[in-house]
């Protein structure tokens, strides 16, 4: 009777494993939204816990069959053969579910990381747009133009590492058919805004550099002219002081 019960327990265990495999490993999942992906991760975590909890039952079966084999070798031998099959199938099921759970957790982590990088780069784009707008109505002063140029250049020196991460993470998920529509839309919008603002910022940078150069050249010319006028004023003052007749002066002084 004990052998019959153990045989029944082995059959039930095998049936449960078959159902678990069909439910957790053979279904075709399509992750078209973050909610679907998150639910799949949580479901696979529960599956892993469920499978690992059966380990106690498997161990009890194993111990009982060993005890029976010691008492009744003929009955125990058959059960031991069936037990080995169940143990192999159980170990395989555990490994596969662990693997799928790990894969889904990695995918979810990849998605969250992509969102974080997009948030960082979007904040940088907002800052860049603000700096570009600030260069629109500058006072016609050398210091103001120079400060605006330095401010814009400091933002443009932003490293490209984050954008590289965004591209690689996005491509990894899209290649796996995971959230591909949503990610493609997000990346397209981000890249379009990045290109637009980058070109605008570089154009504004060039314009400010040219404006700054023109203002410096103008200031230099004014300084030279002012110095020349100062020299002439001092020369004319000396002529007047010495009461020199105009016709005795050089032509340019007259």
MOZI-V664431 format. One record per backbone hydrogen bond with DSSP energy under -1.0 kcal/mol. NH is the residue of the N-H (numbers start at 0). CO is the residue of the C=O. Records with the same first field share a line. If there is no record, write none. Layout:
NH: CO + CO
//
This chain:
4: 0
5: 1
6: 2
7: 3
8: 4
9: 5
10: 6
11: 7
12: 8
13: 9
14: 10
15: 11
16: 12
17: 13
18: 14
19: 15
20: 16
21: 17
22: 18
23: 19
24: 20
25: 20
31: 29
36: 32
37: 33
38: 34
39: 35
40: 36
41: 37
42: 38
43: 39
44: 40
45: 41
46: 42
47: 43
48: 44
49: 45
50: 46
51: 47
52: 48
54: 51
57: 53
58: 54
59: 55
60: 56
61: 57
62: 58
63: 59
64: 60
65: 61
66: 62
67: 63
68: 64
69: 65
70: 66
71: 67
75: 71
76: 72
78: 74
79: 75
80: 76
81: 77
82: 78
83: 79
84: 80
85: 81
86: 82
87: 83
88: 84
89: 85
90: 86
91: 87
92: 88
93: 89
94: 90
95: 91
96: 92
97: 93
98: 94
99: 95
100: 96
101: 97
102: 98
103: 99
104: 100
105: 101
106: 102
107: 103
108: 104
109: 105
110: 106
111: 107
112: 108
113: 109
114: 110
115: 111
116: 112
117: 113
118: 114
119: 115
120: 116
121: 117
122: 118
123: 119
124: 120
125: 121
126: 122
127: 123
128: 124
129: 125
130: 126
131: 127
132: 128
133: 129
135: 132
140: 138
144: 140
145: 141
146: 142
147: 143
148: 144
149: 145
150: 146
151: 147
152: 148
153: 149
154: 150
155: 151
156: 152
157: 154
163: 159
164: 160
165: 161
166: 162
167: 163
168: 164
169: 165
170: 166
171: 167
172: 168
173: 169
174: 170
175: 171
176: 173
177: 172
178: 30
182: 178
183: 179
184: 180
185: 181
186: 182
187: 183
188: 184
189: 185
190: 186
191: 187
192: 188
193: 189
194: 190
195: 191
196: 192
197: 193
198: 194
199: 195
200: 196
201: 197
202: 198
203: 199
204: 200
205: 201
206: 202
207: 203
208: 204
209: 205
210: 206
211: 207
212: 208
213: 209
214: 210
215: 211
216: 212
217: 213
218: 214
219: 215
220: 216
221: 217
222: 218
223: 219
224: 220
225: 221
226: 222
227: 223
228: 224
229: 225
230: 226
231: 227
232: 228
233: 229
234: 230
235: 231
236: 232
237: 233
238: 234
239: 235
240: 236
241: 237
242: 239
243: 238
247: 244
248: 245
253: 249
//
